[in-house]
Amino acid sequence: MTTKEIIMRQNGFHVLFAKKLTTAAASFESEIRIVWQAKNVISDAKSILGVMALDVTKGTPVTLTAEGPDEERAVEELAVLFDHYE
């Protein structure tokens, strides 16, 4: 399993970012999750409803996890999306 902690730069996930994230996540074979440990919530990064339901606030740490044949590349590429999320 590959993981990376990400600090949210915005409040929640607006629909355009959620669509971009889930589309990118769907291109990988690995299972990809977004984990909000403070609330013990795990969301499937390939589910737009799951991603939007997280409702995290700016400054919240979440963990991106991937498990599967392309897990390292998945985490690296999706982390870049979070870095550019405005």
N, C-alpha and C positions, 0 to 999 in steps of 0.2 A: 504494500500500500504506500502511496506517495501522498504527502500532505503539505499544505502551505497555509500559514496564517495570514489573513488579510484584514486590514482595518477599513471599515466602510467609510467612504469619502462623502456619501450623500445619505439622506434618509430614505430607507426602503429601496425598492427596485421599481423604477417606472417601466411601463409596458414596453417601450422601445428597447431599453437595455435588457429587460428580461427576455424578450424575443431574440435579441442578438446573442445573449448568453446561452439560451437553451438550444438555439440553432447550432452554435459552435460546439456545445457539449454533445449534441446528437451525432456529430461527425466522428466521434471517438467510440471505439468498441468498449472501453472501460466503463465500469459503473462510477458515476461521478456524483458526489454529494456536497452540499453546503451545510456545515454544522455550526449551529449557534449554541455553544456549550453553556452559556449562562442561563439559557432557558431550556436546555436539553431538547432542542429541536433539530431534526435532520430533514433536509429537503433534497429531493432528487433534482439535480441540476439540469436534467433533460425535460422537466415538467414546468411549463410556464406558470401554471397555477401554484405549484409548490414553491417556486422561486418568489413569486409576488406575495405569497402568504407569509413569508418570513417577517416582513415588516420591521426590519432592523433599523436602528437609528445611526446617524453619523457618529463615527468614532467607535462603533461596536466592532469587536474582533469576531470574525467568523473564520472557520477553517474549511478550506477546499480540500476534499479528499478524492482520490481516484484509485481504483483497483482493477487491474486488467492488463492486457498486453501492451497498451500504449499509455499507461498511467502517467509516466513522467512527462511526456509531451503534452498530454491533456492538461495537467496541472500548470505547466509552464505557460501554455498558450492562453488558458482561461485566466490566469493571474494577470496577464498583460491587459486583458479586457477590463478587469477590475481596476488596474492602475490608471486606465484612461477613462474611467467612468466619471462623468461630470454631471 
